[in-house]
Amino acid sequence: MNGLPFLPGNTFRDPTKQNYHITQTLGFRNGHRIPKHPEYGPGSDRLNFNQLNENELALLENYKPSLIYGRAKPEAPDNFVPATVAYDKKVLRFFGYFKQTVYESPSEFFRVRPVTILYYLEDDSMQIFEDPVENSGIPQGKLIRRHKFPKNDQGQTFSWKDLNLGENLSIYGHTFRICNCDEFTTKWLESEGIIVNPPESIPRDPYIESRKKASELKTYKTKSDFDKLRQFVEMDRKVLRFYAVWDDRGNTFGELRPFVIHYYLVDDTIEVREVHKPNDGRDPFPVLIRRQKIPKNRYNVKSTFASIYLELSDEEIKQYLRPHDLGMGQVVNIFGRNFTIYDMDNFTKAFYYQNLGVTDFAPLRDENVLGKPSQPYSKMEIPPYNGYGSLEDSLQNCLHLVPEPPKKDYIKLLENQHKVLRYEALMETTKLEDKGRKFIISYRLSDDSIGVYEPPMRNSGVIGGKFLEFSRVAKPGSTLDTPKFYGPQDFYIGALINIFKHKFRIVGADLFVLRFAEEHADQFPAQTLESLRAHLGDVSGRVDAKDRGTINIKRRPGDFDRIYNEIKNKLKASRITNSEELRQMFLKYDADRTGYISKENIKDLFRKVSLPLDDDIIDNMMREAGSNDSGSINLYNFVKFFE
């Protein structure tokens, strides 16, 4: 009802109101008639008022306490206390500093000298003490004696109102900076209505700090119990190998790329190598990330580190990848690339089982991670041998667009130059006209080729001569893909040799065959040696030409030049006068790489290539080539002489 505007039609009579009499306001108190303010109006509504009535106003007009109670007695004044007594032994203490410039000193430019400023409240005098600093080299103690400090040229002095934290005081040409104060000073200034500024810290003196560093005890870092030498001895050449893929399919033209991760246990370094496939369209660079320590989080370094021109070191990076961070199915982040490990080799599995207790080594076969297996490329099929040329020569035509000659074993050629094993054989045939035909089968050790020669016989009706050019002969039953050729161990007395569908029975051999077989007994079966010995006898019982005495022959003038020319011509015919081939021959005998070979080495070389072995020829040749006092010849003179 009270919220409605007082307009006609908005007034309503409250039916709950029954009492409409006027409240009594007249009464007695202590025998006196006293009117009261009415508290309730008609209808028992509470009245709100804030003014006095007429009787109260009249009483206030004529109210004078002095007439009733008499005059008030004056208050007794406080006892006078002089400032020297009131502020006796009350001192304001401030802490600050001032800077002193140091001239002509390369080690310091200024010094920070801390001071204590005392303000005596009893007479407004001040005093400044310099705090003692050990080994400062400055006389310390009382800096300015106690007196009233002049504030300006008008004769004013500093008072406690001029002192506050963070203020500078210019006293006798020095600027003192107030930084802090004690608790009593803070409370006293606040009681006088001064707002005390926040405290400051006194800067450190650079010279004192350098002296402290020089005098303080040196601390040493405790040596780690990890023994790097033991790690090197035990873990050298031990490498963990993981097979991983990098999924780059999220980028344009991206794909799954296989990699191999090598973890070197000797120094905890990691190397990432890319697995290339034929015709993958990528440059053949095998190493993606060189061998180095890989941090777990390369970007977890301080923002103040100058990474533009400084390399990260162990001071910035504390955690590197370790073997427990790698494992089957793990995703390893290496410099921003996520590599998923899907397999490892057997040595890595054994290491994880013995050192980390890992037992599950099932390879990852998830197609979402590894992708679908690619279809194998069809390999080039080698066409069948057409019968032209040798097998090796025909194979080179199939492997290269531009035909290349087959590679030869030049060491074998040099070691077995002019070494030929000769056998006597009879043709095995059912034709009467061919029975009893004798042949000489020559086996050339330098290239494993076989040549057949038929000696001419009178009145045989067969023209003798060359029956087969030197060529490699495959054994019967061997295929063109994997041919098996005849070797020296297949020739023995009584052996049946099938040469291009012609069968020959070995019935004899020369003495060189037996010598060669006995010198290389590990290459020949016992059956071959026994058959040769039974046919030719024991070689040890024969007199070797090497064991006979030498015959001194007097050379005529010009014989040496003629012999040297013949030696060079023979070397040229053997195609071993090339500087590179001569160098290889020299290094073969110079096993210790001293740069010299001896006379015995030259003689052994001449023996292999069937050159004269006379001592006077070899001695004169070495003198002509420029041998030293010990009778050895160097590489340069050796090549120069034979070229």
Backbone torsions as a table, in degrees:
resi	resn	phi	psi	omega
1	MET	NA	-36.0	-175.9
2	ASN	-70.6	-22.3	-178.1
3	GLY	-80.3	-11.8	-177.5
4	LEU	-80.9	145.7	177.0
5	PRO	-66.6	147.5	-176.3
6	PHE	-82.8	81.4	-178.6
7	LEU	-129.3	159.2	177.9
8	PRO	-60.0	135.6	-178.1
9	GLY	94.6	-11.6	-179.5
10	ASN	-107.4	6.3	178.4
11	THR	-101.3	134.7	-177.5
12	PHE	-132.2	147.2	178.3
13	ARG	-90.2	131.1	-179.4
14	ASP	-82.1	117.8	-177.2
15	PRO	-76.6	-9.7	-178.6
16	THR	-83.5	-14.9	-179.4
17	LYS	-81.8	123.9	-178.4
18	GLN	-120.6	-21.4	-173.9
19	ASN	-107.6	118.8	-178.3
20	TYR	-123.4	20.3	-179.9
21	HIS	-79.3	161.6	-177.7
22	ILE	-85.6	138.4	-177.1
23	THR	-70.5	139.2	177.9
24	GLN	-73.8	131.9	-178.3
25	THR	-119.5	-5.2	-178.0
26	LEU	-102.0	135.5	-179.8
27	GLY	-159.2	-179.2	-178.6
28	PHE	-120.3	142.3	174.3
29	ARG	-141.9	118.9	-178.8
30	ASN	56.5	36.8	177.8
31	GLY	81.2	8.0	178.8
32	HIS	-114.7	146.7	177.7
33	ARG	-82.7	125.6	-175.8
34	ILE	-134.4	124.9	174.9
35	PRO	-82.1	152.0	179.2
36	LYS	-120.3	159.4	173.7
37	HIS	-76.3	136.1	176.2
38	PRO	-69.9	129.8	-179.6
39	GLU	-93.3	-29.2	-177.3
40	TYR	-126.9	141.7	176.8
41	GLY	-98.6	-171.6	176.4
42	PRO	-58.5	138.2	-178.7
43	GLY	84.5	11.3	178.9
44	SER	61.9	30.7	175.2
45	ASP	-85.9	132.0	-179.7
46	ARG	-69.6	134.8	-179.6
47	LEU	-96.1	135.1	176.7
48	ASN	-107.4	122.5	-178.6
49	PHE	-144.1	155.1	178.6
50	ASN	-141.6	25.5	178.3
51	GLN	-130.9	159.7	-177.8
52	LEU	-86.6	155.2	176.6
53	ASN	-87.0	-176.8	-174.8
54	GLU	-68.8	-38.8	-178.1
55	ASN	-66.0	-39.6	179.7
56	GLU	-68.0	-36.7	177.4
57	LEU	-66.1	-39.1	179.5
58	ALA	-66.3	-40.3	178.6
59	LEU	-64.9	-39.9	178.7
60	LEU	-65.4	-31.5	-178.8
61	GLU	-69.0	-38.0	-175.9
62	ASN	-102.4	10.4	-175.6
63	TYR	-85.7	120.1	176.8
64	LYS	-135.9	106.4	-176.5
65	PRO	-62.9	-29.6	-177.4
66	SER	-67.0	-27.7	178.5
67	LEU	-73.5	-28.6	-176.7
68	ILE	-88.8	-48.8	-173.2
69	TYR	-101.5	-6.5	-176.4
70	GLY	88.0	173.4	-178.9
71	ARG	-69.8	144.7	179.5
72	ALA	-77.3	141.1	179.8
73	LYS	-75.4	137.0	179.2
74	PRO	-64.6	143.7	179.9
75	GLU	-73.5	140.2	-178.7
76	ALA	-69.2	130.6	-179.8
77	PRO	-67.3	153.4	177.5
78	ASP	-68.9	153.3	178.5
79	ASN	-71.5	135.8	-179.3
80	PHE	-74.4	124.8	178.0
81	VAL	-120.8	119.3	-179.2
82	PRO	-67.8	157.2	-178.0
83	ALA	-62.2	-32.4	180.0
84	THR	-64.9	-24.0	178.5
85	VAL	-93.2	-42.4	-177.0
86	ALA	-64.9	-40.2	-177.0
87	TYR	-106.4	24.9	179.3
88	ASP	-67.6	131.5	179.3
89	LYS	62.3	23.2	173.4
90	LYS	-108.5	114.9	-173.0
91	VAL	-128.4	134.0	173.6
92	LEU	-89.9	128.8	-176.1
93	ARG	-118.3	124.5	178.8
94	PHE	-119.9	148.3	178.3
95	PHE	-115.5	133.9	-179.6
96	GLY	-159.0	-160.3	-177.5
97	TYR	-159.2	167.2	168.7
98	PHE	-143.1	153.7	-177.9
99	LYS	-100.9	135.3	177.5
100	GLN	-114.4	123.0	-179.7
101	THR	-74.3	136.4	179.2
102	VAL	-111.0	124.3	-177.7
103	TYR	-101.6	149.1	173.0
104	GLU	54.1	47.4	176.9
105	SER	-132.8	122.3	-179.5
106	PRO	-75.9	-18.1	-175.3
107	SER	-94.9	-16.6	-178.2
108	GLU	-152.4	152.3	178.9
109	PHE	-113.8	-28.8	178.4
110	PHE	-154.5	165.4	175.6
111	ARG	-127.1	142.8	175.5
112	VAL	-99.1	116.2	-175.8
113	ARG	-112.6	107.3	179.9
114	PRO	-72.4	142.7	-178.3
115	VAL	-135.7	163.7	173.7
116	THR	-121.7	122.2	-177.8
117	ILE	-102.9	123.0	179.5
118	LEU	-109.1	130.9	177.1
119	TYR	-118.3	117.5	-178.6
120	TYR	-90.6	115.7	-177.2
121	LEU	-70.7	-21.8	-174.1
122	GLU	-70.0	-30.7	-179.5
123	ASP	-138.8	14.7	178.5
124	ASP	56.8	31.6	175.7
125	SER	-96.2	160.2	-177.6
126	MET	-131.6	159.6	179.1
127	GLN	-152.0	142.5	-177.6
128	ILE	-123.7	127.4	176.1
129	PHE	-114.9	143.3	173.5
130	GLU	-96.3	126.8	-178.7
131	ASP	-66.4	138.2	-179.0
132	PRO	-70.5	132.1	176.1
133	VAL	-123.7	127.1	-175.2
134	GLU	-68.9	136.0	176.8
135	ASN	57.5	35.1	177.3
136	SER	-83.1	-24.0	-178.5
137	GLY	78.0	14.4	-178.2
138	ILE	-122.6	135.2	174.4
139	PRO	-66.2	122.3	-172.8
140	GLN	-116.0	175.0	-177.3
141	GLY	119.7	-133.8	-178.2
142	LYS	-71.5	117.5	-179.3
143	LEU	-92.0	-45.8	177.2
144	ILE	-132.5	129.2	-175.8
145	ARG	-69.4	170.1	-176.5
146	ARG	-78.2	121.7	173.6
147	HIS	-172.3	177.7	178.1
148	LYS	-80.9	121.7	-176.6
149	PHE	-81.6	129.8	178.5
150	PRO	-69.2	138.9	-178.0
151	LYS	-94.1	-38.6	-179.0
152	ASN	-153.7	-172.8	-178.4
153	ASP	-81.0	-6.6	-179.9
154	GLN	-86.5	5.2	177.0
155	GLY	90.7	5.0	177.7
156	GLN	-78.0	151.1	178.2
157	THR	-119.8	162.3	178.2
158	PHE	-71.0	139.4	175.4
159	SER	-121.9	175.8	-178.6
160	TRP	-67.7	-17.0	177.6
161	LYS	-73.4	-20.3	-179.8
162	ASP	-87.6	-4.7	-175.9
163	LEU	-102.9	127.0	176.8
164	ASN	-159.8	161.0	-179.3
165	LEU	-69.6	142.2	-179.9
166	GLY	81.8	9.1	180.0
167	GLU	-102.4	151.8	176.8
168	ASN	-104.5	132.7	177.4
169	LEU	-113.3	123.9	177.9
170	SER	-97.5	107.2	-175.3
171	ILE	-126.7	114.3	176.6
172	TYR	53.0	44.1	175.3
173	GLY	84.0	-4.1	177.6
174	HIS	-109.7	140.6	179.0
175	THR	-103.0	114.5	179.5
176	PHE	-101.8	130.8	179.6
177	ARG	-103.2	122.1	179.2
178	ILE	-87.1	123.0	-176.1
179	CYS	-110.1	-33.6	-174.7
180	ASN	-156.6	172.5	177.3
181	CYS	-151.6	171.6	-179.4
182	ASP	-85.3	176.1	-174.7
183	GLU	-66.8	-39.9	179.9
184	PHE	-62.4	-41.6	179.9
185	THR	-64.0	-40.9	179.3
186	THR	-61.9	-47.0	-178.6
187	LYS	-66.3	-38.5	-178.2
188	TRP	-68.1	-41.9	179.0
189	LEU	-66.0	-38.5	178.5
190	GLU	-68.7	-31.7	177.0
191	SER	-68.7	-24.3	177.8
192	GLU	-90.7	5.2	175.3
193	GLY	87.9	15.9	179.1
194	ILE	-98.7	130.9	177.4
195	ILE	-83.7	117.4	-177.3
196	VAL	-81.7	128.4	179.4
197	ASN	-70.5	158.6	178.0
198	PRO	-63.7	149.1	-177.8
199	PRO	-73.6	158.2	177.1
200	GLU	-120.5	162.9	178.0
201	SER	-98.5	144.0	178.9
202	ILE	-79.7	124.4	-179.7
203	PRO	-64.6	153.3	-178.4
204	ARG	-82.2	147.4	177.9
205	ASP	-80.2	119.7	-177.5
206	PRO	-61.6	-33.6	-179.7
207	TYR	-69.7	-41.3	179.2
208	ILE	-66.7	-36.5	178.7
209	GLU	-65.6	-39.5	177.5
210	SER	-66.3	-36.4	176.7
211	ARG	-66.6	-36.8	179.0
212	LYS	-66.3	-40.6	179.1
213	LYS	-64.4	-35.1	-179.9
214	ALA	-72.7	-30.8	-175.4
215	SER	-95.4	-15.6	-177.3
216	GLU	-72.3	157.8	-178.6
217	LEU	-68.5	136.0	178.5
218	LYS	-78.4	131.8	177.7
219	THR	-103.0	143.0	-179.3
220	TYR	-119.1	140.8	178.3
221	LYS	-77.4	131.7	179.9
222	THR	-63.6	130.0	-178.2
223	LYS	-64.4	135.3	-180.0
224	SER	-65.6	144.5	177.9
225	ASP	-77.1	-2.9	178.2
226	PHE	-76.7	122.6	-176.3
227	ASP	-97.1	108.9	179.5
228	LYS	-69.7	-33.6	178.6
229	LEU	-64.3	-40.7	178.3
230	ARG	-65.4	-39.6	176.5
231	GLN	-62.0	-39.7	179.7
232	PHE	-66.5	-41.6	-177.5
233	VAL	-69.2	-41.6	-174.6
234	GLU	-84.5	-31.3	-172.6
235	MET	-108.0	6.1	-179.8
236	ASP	-65.3	136.3	-179.3
237	ARG	63.8	20.7	174.0
238	LYS	-108.6	116.6	-172.7
239	VAL	-128.1	131.7	173.6
240	LEU	-88.3	131.6	-177.3
241	ARG	-117.7	123.4	178.6
242	PHE	-118.8	143.2	176.1
243	TYR	-105.1	123.3	-173.6
244	ALA	-137.3	166.3	175.9
245	VAL	-129.2	148.9	173.6
246	TRP	-112.2	117.8	-177.6
247	ASP	-88.2	104.7	179.1
248	ASP	-110.2	21.3	-177.2
249	ARG	-72.0	-12.5	177.6
250	GLY	-72.4	-20.5	178.8
251	ASN	-95.4	167.6	179.9
252	THR	-66.8	131.4	-178.1
253	PHE	60.4	21.3	178.2
254	GLY	-76.7	163.3	-177.8
255	GLU	-156.5	173.3	174.4
256	LEU	-82.3	124.9	-177.0
257	ARG	-120.7	123.9	-178.6
258	PRO	-79.9	146.3	179.0
259	PHE	-141.2	162.0	173.8
260	VAL	-121.8	124.8	-179.7
261	ILE	-103.6	121.2	177.6
262	HIS	-105.0	127.4	176.2
263	TYR	-112.9	113.5	-178.0
264	TYR	-88.4	113.4	-177.1
265	LEU	-70.1	-18.7	-175.4
266	VAL	-70.2	-31.5	-179.3
267	ASP	-140.6	14.9	176.2
268	ASP	57.8	39.2	176.0
269	THR	-103.9	160.2	-175.6
270	ILE	-128.9	140.4	176.1
271	GLU	-130.4	137.1	179.9
272	VAL	-116.4	122.4	-179.1
273	ARG	-118.5	138.4	-178.9
274	GLU	-88.9	141.2	178.4
275	VAL	-95.1	112.6	-179.1
276	HIS	-93.6	148.2	175.9
277	LYS	-119.0	155.6	178.4
278	PRO	-60.7	134.6	176.9
279	ASN	59.8	36.5	176.6
280	ASP	-84.1	-3.1	175.6
281	GLY	76.6	16.6	-178.9
282	ARG	-118.8	152.4	178.2
283	ASP	-65.2	140.2	-174.9
284	PRO	-79.3	61.7	173.8
285	PHE	-99.0	111.7	-172.2
286	PRO	-73.4	-31.9	-172.7
287	VAL	-97.4	118.9	175.2
288	LEU	-85.7	-45.0	178.2
289	ILE	-128.7	122.1	-178.1
290	ARG	-66.8	166.2	-176.5
291	ARG	-66.9	118.7	-178.6
292	GLN	-166.1	170.8	174.9
293	LYS	-80.0	133.6	-176.7
294	ILE	-105.0	119.3	178.0
295	PRO	-74.2	151.0	176.7
296	LYS	-66.5	-45.4	178.8
297	ASN	-133.9	102.7	-176.1
298	ARG	-70.1	-22.5	-175.2
299	TYR	-95.6	2.7	179.0
300	ASN	-87.2	63.8	178.4
301	VAL	-126.1	165.5	-179.6
302	LYS	-67.1	145.9	-179.4
303	SER	-68.1	-18.9	-179.5
304	THR	-85.3	-2.7	-178.6
305	PHE	-74.4	130.3	-178.0
306	ALA	-82.4	80.5	-176.6
307	SER	-75.3	-6.6	-178.1
308	ILE	-70.4	-41.5	-175.9
309	TYR	-125.6	7.1	178.1
310	LEU	-119.6	145.2	177.0
311	GLU	-88.7	147.1	176.7
312	LEU	-70.7	138.9	-179.6
313	SER	-130.2	-174.9	-179.8
314	ASP	-67.4	-16.5	177.8
315	GLU	-72.5	-32.4	-178.8
316	GLU	-92.2	-36.6	-177.3
317	ILE	-113.1	123.8	-177.2
318	LYS	-102.8	-24.0	-174.0
319	GLN	-118.9	128.4	177.4
320	TYR	-121.8	164.8	178.5
321	LEU	-67.1	134.6	-179.5
322	ARG	-124.3	169.6	-179.0
323	PRO	-57.0	-32.2	-179.6
324	HIS	-71.8	-13.9	175.6
325	ASP	-84.0	-12.8	179.5
326	LEU	-109.7	147.8	179.8
327	GLY	174.9	176.5	-177.7
328	MET	-65.3	124.2	178.8
329	GLY	83.0	-0.1	-179.3
330	GLN	-76.6	146.7	174.8
331	VAL	-106.2	114.8	-174.5
332	VAL	-108.1	127.8	177.5
333	ASN	-95.1	114.7	-179.6
334	ILE	-120.0	104.5	179.1
335	PHE	53.7	44.7	174.4
336	GLY	89.4	-2.7	178.9
337	ARG	-111.4	132.9	-179.3
338	ASN	-94.2	115.8	178.1
339	PHE	-105.4	126.9	177.9
340	THR	-100.0	119.2	-179.3
341	ILE	-84.0	123.4	-178.5
342	TYR	-116.3	-9.9	179.0
343	ASP	-165.0	168.3	178.2
344	MET	-151.0	164.3	-179.0
345	ASP	-83.0	176.0	-174.2
346	ASN	-67.2	-37.4	179.4
347	PHE	-63.8	-39.7	178.7
348	THR	-65.4	-39.8	177.8
349	LYS	-62.9	-41.7	178.8
350	ALA	-65.1	-37.7	178.7
351	PHE	-64.7	-44.0	179.9
352	TYR	-67.5	-33.9	179.3
353	TYR	-70.3	-40.6	-175.8
354	GLN	-79.7	-33.7	-173.0
355	ASN	-104.4	-32.3	-176.8
356	LEU	-114.0	-4.2	177.1
357	GLY	71.7	23.1	179.7
358	VAL	-81.5	133.5	-179.0
359	THR	-119.0	-17.9	-178.1
360	ASP	-94.3	108.6	-179.7
361	PHE	-121.4	30.6	179.6
362	ALA	-70.2	126.6	179.9
363	PRO	-64.1	149.5	179.4
364	LEU	-78.0	127.8	-178.1
365	ARG	-126.5	29.0	-179.0
366	ASP	-79.3	121.7	-179.2
367	GLU	-68.5	-24.8	177.4
368	ASN	-67.7	-27.2	-179.8
369	VAL	-94.6	-47.4	-175.1
370	LEU	-93.0	-13.5	-177.5
371	GLY	79.1	172.2	179.5
372	LYS	-75.3	142.6	179.7
373	PRO	-63.6	134.5	-178.8
374	SER	-78.0	150.8	179.7
375	GLN	-73.9	133.8	-179.4
376	PRO	-66.5	142.4	178.0
377	TYR	-73.9	143.9	177.6
378	SER	-73.5	130.5	-179.6
379	LYS	-81.8	152.1	179.1
380	MET	-69.9	131.2	178.7
381	GLU	-90.0	130.1	178.9
382	ILE	-76.4	124.2	179.7
383	PRO	-66.5	157.1	-178.7
384	PRO	-67.6	154.7	-179.3
385	TYR	-65.9	129.7	-175.9
386	ASN	-94.4	-0.5	176.2
387	GLY	90.7	-4.7	179.2
388	TYR	-97.3	127.8	-179.9
389	GLY	71.4	-171.5	-179.9
390	SER	-86.6	166.9	178.4
391	LEU	-63.0	-40.8	-178.9
392	GLU	-65.6	-40.8	-179.7
393	ASP	-66.4	-42.3	177.8
394	SER	-65.9	-35.3	179.6
395	LEU	-67.5	-38.4	178.2
396	GLN	-62.4	-34.6	177.6
397	ASN	-66.0	-25.6	180.0
398	CYS	-86.0	-26.5	-175.4
399	LEU	-87.8	-24.7	-175.0
400	HIS	-125.2	144.1	176.8
401	LEU	-67.7	-43.7	173.5
402	VAL	-96.6	117.1	-175.4
403	PRO	-59.2	138.8	177.8
404	GLU	-122.7	147.1	177.9
405	PRO	-69.7	148.9	178.1
406	PRO	-64.8	146.2	-178.7
407	LYS	-75.0	140.6	-178.9
408	LYS	-112.5	154.1	176.5
409	ASP	-89.1	94.0	-174.6
410	TYR	-70.0	-29.5	176.6
411	ILE	-64.1	-43.1	177.7
412	LYS	-65.6	-36.4	177.9
413	LEU	-63.9	-41.4	-178.7
414	LEU	-71.3	-40.3	-177.3
415	GLU	-71.4	-30.7	-175.8
416	ASN	-114.2	26.4	179.5
417	GLN	-63.9	129.7	178.2
418	HIS	63.8	21.6	174.9
419	LYS	-98.8	116.3	-176.3
420	VAL	-131.6	130.0	174.8
421	LEU	-95.9	124.6	-176.4
422	ARG	-113.9	134.6	-178.4
423	TYR	-128.7	149.2	173.8
424	GLU	-99.0	131.9	-175.5
425	ALA	-138.8	155.4	174.9
426	LEU	-116.2	142.3	-179.8
427	MET	-77.4	130.1	175.7
428	GLU	-95.5	112.6	-177.5
429	THR	-153.8	162.3	177.8
430	THR	-95.0	-6.5	179.1
431	LYS	-80.4	132.4	-177.1
432	LEU	-66.9	-35.9	-176.2
433	GLU	-71.7	-18.1	-179.5
434	ASP	-99.6	-6.7	-179.8
435	LYS	-70.2	139.4	177.5
436	GLY	85.0	3.6	177.7
437	ARG	-73.8	129.6	-178.3
438	LYS	-99.5	143.2	-178.7
439	PHE	-136.1	154.5	172.4
440	ILE	-111.3	112.9	178.4
441	ILE	-96.7	120.1	-179.9
442	SER	-107.9	128.2	178.2
443	TYR	-110.5	114.5	-177.6
444	ARG	-90.1	118.3	-174.8
445	LEU	-73.4	-21.1	-175.8
446	SER	-69.4	-34.2	-178.3
447	ASP	-134.7	12.9	176.8
448	ASP	57.4	34.5	178.9
449	SER	-100.3	155.8	-176.2
450	ILE	-121.1	131.1	174.8
451	GLY	-122.2	142.8	-176.9
452	VAL	-121.4	129.0	-179.7
453	TYR	-128.7	135.7	178.5
454	GLU	-108.3	115.5	178.6
455	PRO	-66.0	138.6	179.5
456	PRO	-69.1	138.3	179.5
457	MET	-124.3	136.3	-178.2
458	ARG	-72.1	139.0	175.6
459	ASN	60.4	27.1	178.0
460	SER	-92.6	-18.5	-178.7
461	GLY	82.4	3.9	-179.1
462	VAL	-122.8	131.7	177.5
463	ILE	-78.3	119.6	179.9
464	GLY	-77.7	-180.0	-179.5
465	GLY	129.7	-157.7	-176.3
466	LYS	-72.1	121.8	179.9
467	PHE	-95.7	-33.9	-179.6
468	LEU	-149.0	128.8	173.6
469	GLU	-66.3	158.0	178.8
470	PHE	-64.4	121.5	179.1
471	SER	-159.5	159.0	178.0
472	ARG	-78.3	138.0	-175.3
473	VAL	-117.8	124.1	178.8
474	ALA	-82.3	149.3	178.5
475	LYS	-73.8	151.5	177.7
476	PRO	-66.0	139.6	179.8
477	GLY	95.9	-13.8	179.4
478	SER	-80.7	148.2	-179.1
479	THR	-90.9	167.1	178.9
480	LEU	-73.1	-25.8	179.1
481	ASP	-73.5	-43.0	179.7
482	THR	-127.2	73.1	-178.8
483	PRO	-74.3	146.6	175.5
484	LYS	-115.8	121.8	-175.0
485	PHE	-100.0	157.7	177.4
486	TYR	-67.6	142.2	176.7
487	GLY	-125.4	173.8	-179.1
488	PRO	-59.2	-31.1	-178.4
489	GLN	-71.5	-11.6	179.3
490	ASP	-86.1	-9.5	-177.2
491	PHE	-102.4	113.9	175.9
492	TYR	-146.3	167.5	-177.6
493	ILE	-66.0	121.1	-178.9
494	GLY	97.8	-5.1	-178.8
495	ALA	-72.3	146.4	178.3
496	LEU	-104.8	116.6	-176.6
497	ILE	-109.2	127.0	179.6
498	ASN	-102.5	109.1	-177.9
499	ILE	-116.5	103.6	178.2
500	PHE	50.4	52.8	175.8
501	LYS	70.1	10.0	171.8
502	HIS	-109.3	126.9	-176.6
503	LYS	-100.6	134.0	-179.9
504	PHE	-127.2	137.0	177.0
505	ARG	-103.5	122.6	179.7
506	ILE	-75.2	123.8	-178.8
507	VAL	-121.6	-7.0	-179.6
508	GLY	-164.7	168.0	179.1
509	ALA	-155.0	157.9	178.5
510	ASP	-85.8	172.5	-175.1
511	LEU	-68.3	-28.7	-179.7
512	PHE	-64.4	-30.7	178.8
513	VAL	-63.6	-44.2	-179.4
514	LEU	-66.2	-41.5	178.3
515	ARG	-61.6	-44.9	-179.5
516	PHE	-64.1	-39.1	-179.2
517	ALA	-66.6	-38.4	179.7
518	GLU	-73.2	-32.3	176.3
519	GLU	-70.6	-29.3	179.5
520	HIS	-119.7	57.1	-176.0
521	ALA	-65.2	-25.3	-179.6
522	ASP	-71.3	-15.9	-179.4
523	GLN	-95.8	-7.6	-176.1
524	PHE	-118.1	139.2	175.0
525	PRO	-69.5	160.5	-177.8
526	ALA	-63.7	-31.1	-179.6
527	GLN	-63.8	-39.6	-179.6
528	THR	-66.8	-44.2	-179.9
529	LEU	-63.7	-42.2	-178.0
530	GLU	-66.0	-39.1	180.0
531	SER	-67.5	-37.6	179.0
532	LEU	-69.0	-40.7	179.9
533	ARG	-67.4	-37.8	178.9
534	ALA	-65.7	-30.4	-178.2
535	HIS	-86.3	-38.5	-174.2
536	LEU	-106.9	-16.5	-176.3
537	GLY	89.4	178.7	-176.9
538	ASP	-80.8	129.4	-179.4
539	VAL	-69.4	-30.6	-177.5
540	SER	-64.0	-25.5	179.4
541	GLY	-81.1	-8.5	-179.6
542	ARG	-92.2	160.3	179.3
543	VAL	-91.8	121.5	-179.4
544	ASP	-87.6	146.6	179.6
545	ALA	-64.3	-26.0	179.9
546	LYS	-70.5	-25.8	-177.7
547	ASP	-86.8	-6.2	-179.7
548	ARG	-79.5	159.8	178.2
549	GLY	-71.6	155.8	-179.1
550	THR	-88.1	146.9	179.2
551	ILE	-104.6	122.1	179.9
552	ASN	-79.9	115.4	180.0
553	ILE	-110.4	130.6	179.6
554	LYS	-81.9	121.7	-177.9
555	ARG	-82.4	143.3	174.4
556	ARG	-87.3	158.4	177.2
557	PRO	-59.3	134.9	-179.9
558	GLY	92.0	-7.7	-179.8
559	ASP	-66.3	-40.5	-177.6
560	PHE	-63.8	-41.7	179.2
561	ASP	-63.4	-39.8	179.3
562	ARG	-66.2	-39.8	-179.9
563	ILE	-67.3	-41.0	179.8
564	TYR	-63.9	-38.5	178.2
565	ASN	-65.1	-39.1	178.0
566	GLU	-66.1	-38.1	178.6
567	ILE	-63.6	-44.2	-179.3
568	LYS	-66.4	-39.1	178.2
569	ASN	-64.0	-38.2	179.2
570	LYS	-68.4	-37.0	176.9
571	LEU	-67.0	-39.4	177.0
572	LYS	-64.1	-39.4	177.6
573	ALA	-64.2	-30.7	178.7
574	SER	-84.5	-3.6	178.3
575	ARG	60.3	43.0	177.1
576	ILE	-126.7	26.3	176.4
577	THR	-95.0	0.7	175.9
578	ASN	-65.6	141.7	-175.9
579	SER	-61.5	-38.3	-179.2
580	GLU	-68.0	-39.4	178.4
581	GLU	-68.6	-38.2	176.2
582	LEU	-64.9	-37.2	178.6
583	ARG	-65.5	-39.1	177.3
584	GLN	-65.4	-39.0	176.8
585	MET	-63.2	-41.5	-179.5
586	PHE	-64.1	-46.4	-177.7
587	LEU	-67.1	-25.2	177.9
588	LYS	-64.3	-37.6	179.2
589	TYR	-85.6	-25.5	179.2
590	ASP	-92.2	73.1	-176.0
591	ALA	-69.3	-33.6	-178.9
592	ASP	-83.3	-2.0	179.8
593	ARG	56.7	48.4	176.8
594	THR	-86.5	-16.0	-178.3
595	GLY	91.5	2.1	-178.4
596	TYR	-136.4	151.0	170.4
597	ILE	-126.4	151.9	-172.6
598	SER	-93.9	178.4	179.1
599	LYS	-65.4	-35.2	179.4
600	GLU	-64.8	-35.5	177.4
601	ASN	-66.2	-40.1	178.8
602	ILE	-64.8	-40.6	-179.5
603	LYS	-66.2	-39.2	178.2
604	ASP	-66.5	-35.7	177.3
605	LEU	-65.8	-43.3	178.7
606	PHE	-64.2	-35.4	-179.9
607	ARG	-65.4	-37.1	-177.9
608	LYS	-71.5	-30.7	-178.9
609	VAL	-102.7	15.2	175.0
610	SER	58.4	49.3	176.0
611	LEU	-105.5	163.2	-179.7
612	PRO	-59.5	141.5	-177.9
613	LEU	-112.0	17.3	-179.4
614	ASP	-65.4	135.7	-178.1
615	ASP	-63.9	-39.4	-178.2
616	ASP	-66.7	-33.7	177.2
617	ILE	-67.1	-45.8	-178.2
618	ILE	-67.1	-41.4	179.8
619	ASP	-63.5	-45.3	-179.7
620	ASN	-65.8	-37.0	178.4
621	MET	-64.6	-41.0	180.0
622	MET	-68.8	-33.5	175.7
623	ARG	-67.6	-40.4	178.5
624	GLU	-65.7	-34.8	-178.6
625	ALA	-77.5	-15.9	177.6
626	GLY	97.2	56.6	177.7
627	SER	-79.4	160.9	179.9
628	ASN	-89.6	-172.0	-176.9
629	ASP	-64.5	-30.5	-178.9
630	SER	-84.0	3.0	178.6
631	GLY	80.5	24.7	178.7
632	SER	-112.0	156.9	-177.7
633	ILE	-124.2	141.6	-178.8
634	ASN	-89.7	174.7	-175.0
635	LEU	-65.6	-42.4	-176.0
636	TYR	-62.5	-47.4	-179.8
637	ASN	-67.6	-32.8	179.3
638	PHE	-64.2	-48.4	-179.3
639	VAL	-68.9	-40.3	-178.0
640	LYS	-63.7	-35.6	-177.5
641	PHE	-70.3	-39.0	-173.9
642	PHE	-88.0	-14.9	179.9
643	GLU	-72.9	NA	NA
